Amino acid sequence: MRRLFTIVFVSVVLLTSCMENRISDRIWSGLLMRTEDDKVLSEVCMRKLGDTLQIYSNAIFGAENEILVCTRHARHNYTFESVDGTVFYMNFAWSKDSDLGLELLTIEGPDYYMKLTSSSDYGFSSEMLDFYRKRSVPVNAAYYFSGRWYGHIVRLRDEELMSPVCIEFAEDTMRVFANAIFGKRNEVLVNEGFRNGVFDFANAEGHFLLEPDRIDDQIILAGDGFAICLEPLYGDWQDTVQSFYKAYDVARDAEGYIFGSYYGEGVGRVCNSDVLCLVFGVSPDMMDIYFNVNLDFLEGNRVRMTLDCGYVNPQMQMLTGLFGGVNVKSSDIYEYKITDGVVHIDQDSFRILSNGDLLSPGGQEQNIEYSDVLLHKQ
């Protein structure tokens, strides 16, 4: 038995050494694919020198994992580790295509594989590495997104649905159509790298840091206070985008939005009405004014403001109906902005209270004094 074990052990050592001699100190180049769907993620170029693996790829490895050190080796299975401690498990398989006269090397990882052929070069030329972008990339093969997706942007604090969204991933470009966070100024973003588990998508307007997660056919991109939840788009891209997208300028901050409908009532009075009532010999409340305010907050930082304003006294209502005066009924859509807890709508301002209500402070405009208006969410 001892002799048998010795023969087996020697055979394993010889086979391992034989493959090591075939793959070491040579340039190998080819493609890196995702195991799940055989999608090509990147070209790849590598060389193994002793326990060191030099590898250049725009997927899985990238700039932070160009140099890996073998920490464990059992037959064709290798464990490599980068300087920052990232671990890579790989299985190497060497073969030869006699018809083509090529040596082939297949490397399998947990969710990717590489198909490589040997090169007669013994060093990396600039032409050979022309494809390489030298940037940080995800080590998870599921995070290389492509195609067209549809879903919603959700504010994390209160799970409010902020807007539908359509996203198209094409190589390093992400096209986004949404009425919140992105808008018309951020329809096209470029992937500038992946650091600390977060994508950096940017354009001239700034950067969006998005942390990815993938569950089956769902993609989640978590940003600062919001999350983008996506599923594959099977319908017509153009029709879907046009069905909801407004192409507005919108707030990048998730707290720059308010949702729902608010209603409030207030009272006012014509300045110096006491004197006027005394002169004309009528009751002091003849010139009291009511006003009702309704705010319907819409997508894209837009709000419909409906105002109903007039005299409380029926006689004054009749007179203004005949001769004009304080009698307003209007409904218009405005852009709104939120700064320091205040909603600014056209020339009006509403402070957001701790309970979520809105308060419009009283004051005077032209010859009318008016009270505070407290608006409650409906």
C-alpha positions as CSV (number, residue, x, y, z in Angstrom):
1,M,0.0,0.0,0.0
2,R,2.8,2.4,0.9
3,R,4.3,1.8,-2.5
4,L,0.9,2.5,-4.2
5,F,0.5,5.7,-2.4
6,T,4.0,6.7,-3.3
7,I,3.3,6.0,-7.0
8,V,0.1,8.0,-6.9
9,F,1.8,11.0,-5.1
10,V,4.7,11.0,-7.6
11,S,2.2,10.9,-10.5
12,V,0.3,13.9,-9.2
13,V,3.5,15.8,-8.7
14,L,4.7,15.0,-12.2
15,L,1.3,16.0,-13.7
16,T,1.2,19.2,-11.8
17,S,4.8,20.1,-12.6
18,C,4.2,19.3,-16.2
19,M,1.3,21.7,-16.5
20,E,3.2,24.3,-14.5
21,N,6.0,24.1,-17.1
22,R,3.5,24.5,-19.9
23,I,1.8,27.6,-18.6
24,S,4.5,29.4,-16.7
25,D,6.5,32.4,-18.0
26,R,4.4,32.7,-21.1
27,I,1.9,35.3,-22.3
28,W,-1.7,34.1,-22.6
29,S,-4.5,36.1,-24.1
30,G,-8.1,35.7,-24.9
31,L,-11.6,36.4,-23.5
32,L,-13.2,36.4,-20.1
33,M,-16.8,35.3,-20.1
34,R,-19.6,35.1,-17.5
35,T,-20.5,31.5,-16.7
36,E,-24.3,32.1,-16.3
37,D,-24.9,33.3,-19.9
38,D,-21.5,33.1,-21.7
39,K,-21.5,36.8,-22.1
40,V,-18.1,38.2,-23.0
41,L,-17.1,40.6,-20.2
42,S,-13.6,41.6,-21.4
43,E,-10.5,40.7,-23.2
44,V,-7.8,39.4,-21.0
45,C,-4.0,39.1,-21.1
46,M,-1.9,37.3,-18.4
47,R,1.3,35.6,-17.4
48,K,2.2,33.3,-14.5
49,L,5.7,33.6,-13.1
50,G,6.3,31.2,-10.2
51,D,3.7,32.1,-7.6
52,T,2.9,35.5,-9.2
53,L,0.1,36.0,-11.7
54,Q,0.1,39.2,-13.8
55,I,-3.4,39.7,-15.2
56,Y,-4.9,42.5,-17.2
57,S,-8.7,42.6,-17.7
58,N,-11.5,45.1,-17.7
59,A,-13.7,42.7,-15.8
60,I,-13.3,40.8,-12.5
61,F,-9.7,41.9,-11.9
62,G,-9.0,45.5,-13.1
63,A,-6.4,47.9,-11.7
64,E,-6.5,46.8,-8.1
65,N,-5.9,43.1,-9.0
66,E,-3.2,43.2,-11.7
67,I,-0.7,41.4,-9.5
68,L,-1.9,38.3,-7.6
69,V,0.1,35.9,-5.4
70,C,-0.6,32.2,-5.2
71,T,-1.3,31.3,-1.6
72,R,-2.4,27.7,-2.2
73,H,-2.0,25.2,-5.0
74,A,-3.5,21.7,-5.2
75,R,-3.2,20.0,-8.6
76,H,-5.0,22.3,-11.0
77,N,-6.7,24.4,-8.3
78,Y,-5.1,27.7,-7.4
79,T,-5.9,30.3,-4.7
80,F,-4.6,33.8,-5.5
81,E,-4.6,36.9,-3.3
82,S,-4.2,40.5,-4.2
83,V,-2.3,43.1,-2.1
84,D,-5.5,44.4,-0.5
85,G,-6.6,40.8,0.5
86,T,-9.1,40.0,-2.3
87,V,-9.1,36.2,-2.8
88,F,-9.5,34.5,-6.2
89,Y,-10.2,30.8,-6.7
90,M,-9.3,29.4,-10.1
91,N,-9.0,26.1,-11.9
92,F,-6.4,25.8,-14.7
93,A,-6.8,23.3,-17.6
94,W,-4.2,23.1,-20.4
95,S,-4.8,21.5,-23.7
96,K,-3.5,21.5,-27.3
97,D,-5.4,21.8,-30.6
98,S,-3.4,19.6,-32.9
99,D,-5.3,20.8,-36.0
100,L,-4.6,24.4,-35.4
101,G,-1.3,23.9,-33.6
102,L,-2.4,26.0,-30.7
103,E,-1.9,25.6,-27.0
104,L,-5.1,26.4,-25.0
105,L,-5.6,27.4,-21.4
106,T,-9.0,27.4,-19.8
107,I,-9.3,29.1,-16.4
108,E,-12.5,28.7,-14.4
109,G,-13.6,31.0,-11.5
110,P,-16.7,30.9,-9.3
111,D,-18.9,32.8,-11.9
112,Y,-16.6,33.3,-14.8
113,Y,-14.2,31.5,-17.1
114,M,-11.4,32.5,-19.5
115,K,-10.5,31.0,-22.8
116,L,-6.8,31.7,-23.6
117,T,-4.2,30.9,-26.3
118,S,-0.5,31.2,-25.9
119,S,1.6,33.9,-27.5
120,S,5.1,33.7,-28.8
121,D,5.8,37.0,-26.9
122,Y,7.5,36.9,-23.5
123,G,6.6,40.4,-22.5
124,F,3.5,42.6,-22.5
125,S,3.6,45.0,-25.5
126,S,1.6,48.3,-25.6
127,E,-0.3,46.9,-28.6
128,M,-1.2,43.8,-26.7
129,L,-2.6,45.8,-23.8
130,D,-4.3,48.4,-26.0
131,F,-7.8,47.2,-24.8
132,Y,-6.9,47.7,-21.1
133,R,-8.4,50.7,-19.2
134,K,-6.7,50.3,-15.9
135,R,-9.5,51.0,-13.5
136,S,-11.2,49.4,-10.6
137,V,-14.0,46.9,-11.5
138,P,-16.4,44.5,-9.7
139,V,-15.2,41.0,-8.8
140,N,-18.8,39.8,-9.0
141,A,-19.6,38.7,-12.6
142,A,-23.3,39.5,-12.0
143,Y,-22.5,43.2,-11.7
144,Y,-21.7,43.6,-15.4
145,F,-25.0,45.0,-16.5
146,S,-26.3,45.3,-20.1
147,G,-29.5,45.8,-22.0
148,R,-32.7,47.7,-21.2
149,W,-34.4,47.8,-17.8
150,Y,-37.6,49.3,-16.3
151,G,-38.5,50.0,-12.8
152,H,-39.0,52.7,-10.1
153,I,-36.9,55.0,-8.0
154,V,-37.8,54.7,-4.3
155,R,-36.9,57.0,-1.5
156,L,-35.4,54.9,1.3
157,R,-36.6,57.0,4.2
158,D,-40.3,56.5,3.7
159,E,-40.4,54.1,0.7
160,E,-42.2,56.8,-1.4
161,L,-42.3,55.9,-5.2
162,M,-40.4,58.9,-6.7
163,S,-40.7,58.1,-10.4
164,P,-40.7,55.3,-13.0
165,V,-37.3,54.8,-14.6
166,C,-35.9,53.3,-17.8
167,I,-32.2,52.5,-17.9
168,E,-30.1,51.2,-20.7
169,F,-26.6,49.8,-20.0
170,A,-24.2,49.8,-23.0
171,E,-20.6,49.1,-22.2
172,D,-19.5,52.0,-20.0
173,T,-22.5,54.2,-20.6
174,M,-25.8,54.3,-18.6
175,R,-28.7,56.1,-20.2
176,V,-31.3,57.1,-17.6
177,F,-34.8,58.4,-18.1
178,A,-36.5,59.4,-14.8
179,N,-38.6,62.3,-13.4
180,A,-36.6,62.2,-10.1
181,I,-32.9,62.4,-9.1
182,F,-31.7,62.4,-12.8
183,G,-33.9,64.3,-15.2
184,K,-32.8,65.8,-18.5
185,R,-29.4,67.0,-17.3
186,N,-28.4,63.4,-16.3
187,E,-29.7,61.3,-19.1
188,V,-26.3,60.0,-20.1
189,L,-23.8,58.9,-17.5
190,V,-20.4,57.2,-17.8
191,N,-19.0,54.5,-15.5
192,E,-15.8,55.9,-14.1
193,G,-14.9,52.9,-11.9
194,F,-16.0,50.6,-9.1
195,R,-14.5,51.4,-5.7
196,N,-15.4,50.0,-2.2
197,G,-18.4,48.1,-3.7
198,V,-19.9,51.2,-5.4
199,F,-20.2,52.3,-9.0
200,D,-19.2,55.9,-9.9
201,F,-21.4,57.1,-12.7
202,A,-20.7,60.7,-13.8
203,N,-21.1,63.4,-16.3
204,A,-20.3,67.1,-16.4
205,E,-23.1,67.8,-13.8
206,G,-21.5,65.6,-11.2
207,H,-21.2,62.0,-9.8
208,F,-23.8,59.4,-8.8
209,L,-22.4,56.7,-6.4
210,L,-24.5,53.6,-6.8
211,E,-24.1,50.4,-4.8
212,P,-25.3,47.3,-6.8
213,D,-27.2,44.2,-5.8
214,R,-28.7,41.5,-8.0
215,I,-31.3,39.0,-7.1
216,D,-32.2,36.7,-10.0
217,D,-33.5,39.0,-12.7
218,Q,-33.7,42.1,-10.5
219,I,-31.1,44.8,-10.2
220,I,-31.0,47.2,-7.3
221,L,-28.8,50.3,-7.4
222,A,-28.7,52.1,-4.0
223,G,-27.8,55.8,-4.0
224,D,-27.8,58.5,-1.4
225,G,-31.2,58.2,0.1
226,F,-32.8,56.4,-2.8
227,A,-32.8,53.0,-4.6
228,I,-33.4,52.1,-8.2
229,C,-35.3,48.8,-8.5
230,L,-35.1,47.3,-12.0
231,E,-36.4,44.4,-14.0
232,P,-35.7,43.5,-17.7
233,L,-37.8,45.6,-20.1
234,Y,-39.6,43.3,-22.6
235,G,-41.9,46.0,-24.1
236,D,-41.0,48.7,-26.6
237,W,-38.3,51.0,-25.3
238,Q,-39.4,54.2,-27.0
239,D,-43.1,53.8,-26.1
240,T,-42.2,53.0,-22.4
241,V,-40.0,56.1,-22.0
242,Q,-42.5,58.4,-23.7
243,S,-45.3,57.0,-21.5
244,F,-44.0,58.8,-18.4
245,Y,-40.8,60.8,-19.0
246,K,-41.2,64.6,-18.8
247,A,-37.5,65.7,-19.5
248,Y,-37.6,68.2,-16.6
249,D,-34.7,69.6,-14.6
250,V,-35.1,67.8,-11.2
251,A,-33.5,67.8,-7.8
252,R,-30.6,65.4,-7.3
253,D,-31.3,65.1,-3.6
254,A,-33.8,62.5,-2.5
255,E,-35.0,65.0,0.1
256,G,-35.8,67.6,-2.6
257,Y,-39.2,66.0,-3.2
258,I,-42.6,66.0,-1.5
259,F,-45.6,63.8,-2.3
260,G,-49.3,63.7,-2.0
261,S,-52.0,66.4,-1.7
262,Y,-52.3,69.1,0.9
263,Y,-55.3,71.4,1.8
264,G,-55.6,74.4,4.0
265,E,-57.8,77.4,4.7
266,G,-57.1,81.0,5.8
267,V,-58.7,84.3,6.3
268,G,-57.9,87.8,5.3
269,R,-59.1,91.4,5.4
270,V,-58.8,94.5,3.4
271,C,-56.4,96.9,5.0
272,N,-58.2,99.8,6.9
273,S,-61.5,97.9,6.5
274,D,-62.7,99.1,9.9
275,V,-62.5,102.7,8.7
276,L,-64.2,101.9,5.4
277,C,-67.0,100.0,7.2
278,L,-67.5,102.9,9.6
279,V,-67.7,105.4,6.7
280,F,-70.2,103.3,4.8
281,G,-72.1,102.2,7.9
282,V,-71.7,98.5,7.3
283,S,-70.7,95.6,9.6
284,P,-66.9,95.3,10.1
285,D,-66.9,91.7,8.8
286,M,-68.3,92.8,5.4
287,M,-64.7,92.9,4.0
288,D,-63.5,89.6,5.6
289,I,-61.9,87.3,2.9
290,Y,-61.6,83.6,2.8
291,F,-59.0,81.7,0.9
292,N,-58.6,77.9,0.3
293,V,-55.3,76.4,-0.9
294,N,-54.9,73.0,-2.4
295,L,-51.5,71.6,-3.4
296,D,-51.2,68.5,-5.5
297,F,-47.5,67.5,-5.8
298,L,-46.7,65.8,-9.1
299,E,-43.7,64.0,-10.6
300,G,-40.6,66.0,-11.7
301,N,-40.6,68.7,-8.9
302,R,-44.0,70.0,-10.2
303,V,-47.1,71.0,-8.2
304,R,-50.6,72.0,-9.1
305,M,-51.7,74.9,-6.9
306,T,-55.4,75.5,-6.8
307,L,-56.6,78.7,-5.1
308,D,-60.1,79.7,-4.2
309,C,-60.4,83.2,-2.7
310,G,-63.3,85.6,-2.2
311,Y,-65.4,87.7,0.3
312,V,-67.1,85.8,3.1
313,N,-70.1,88.1,3.1
314,P,-72.7,87.0,0.5
315,Q,-73.6,90.6,-0.4
316,M,-69.9,91.4,-1.1
317,Q,-69.7,88.2,-3.2
318,M,-72.6,89.4,-5.3
319,L,-71.1,92.9,-5.7
320,T,-67.7,91.5,-6.7
321,G,-69.5,89.2,-9.1
322,L,-71.1,92.2,-10.8
323,F,-68.3,94.8,-10.5
324,G,-65.1,92.8,-10.0
325,G,-62.8,92.7,-7.0
326,V,-61.5,90.0,-4.7
327,N,-62.8,86.9,-6.3
328,V,-60.2,84.4,-7.5
329,K,-60.4,80.8,-8.6
330,S,-57.3,79.5,-10.3
331,S,-55.4,76.2,-10.9
332,D,-51.9,76.3,-12.3
333,I,-48.8,74.0,-12.4
334,Y,-45.5,75.3,-11.1
335,E,-42.0,74.0,-10.5
336,Y,-41.1,73.7,-6.8
337,K,-37.8,73.5,-4.9
338,I,-37.1,72.5,-1.3
339,T,-34.3,74.3,0.5
340,D,-33.7,74.2,4.3
341,G,-37.0,72.6,4.9
342,V,-39.0,75.2,2.9
343,V,-41.0,74.4,-0.2
344,H,-40.7,77.3,-2.7
345,I,-43.6,77.6,-5.2
346,D,-43.5,80.5,-7.6
347,Q,-43.7,83.5,-5.2
348,D,-45.0,81.5,-2.2
349,S,-43.2,79.6,0.5
350,F,-44.4,76.8,2.7
351,R,-42.4,75.5,5.7
352,I,-42.4,71.7,6.3
353,L,-43.4,71.1,9.9
354,S,-42.1,68.2,12.0
355,N,-45.5,66.3,11.6
356,G,-45.4,66.7,7.8
357,D,-47.9,69.6,7.5
358,L,-47.1,72.7,5.5
359,L,-47.3,76.2,6.9
360,S,-47.6,79.3,4.9
361,P,-46.9,82.3,7.2
362,G,-49.4,85.2,7.2
363,G,-48.5,88.7,6.0
364,Q,-49.7,91.5,3.8
365,E,-49.8,91.8,0.1
366,Q,-50.8,95.0,-1.6
367,N,-53.9,96.1,0.5
368,I,-54.9,92.7,1.9
369,E,-53.8,91.3,5.2
370,Y,-53.9,87.5,5.6
371,S,-53.4,84.9,8.3
372,D,-51.2,81.8,8.5
373,V,-52.4,78.9,6.4
374,L,-51.8,75.4,7.8
375,L,-52.1,72.7,5.1
376,H,-52.7,69.1,6.1
377,K,-51.9,66.1,3.9
378,Q,-55.1,64.6,2.5
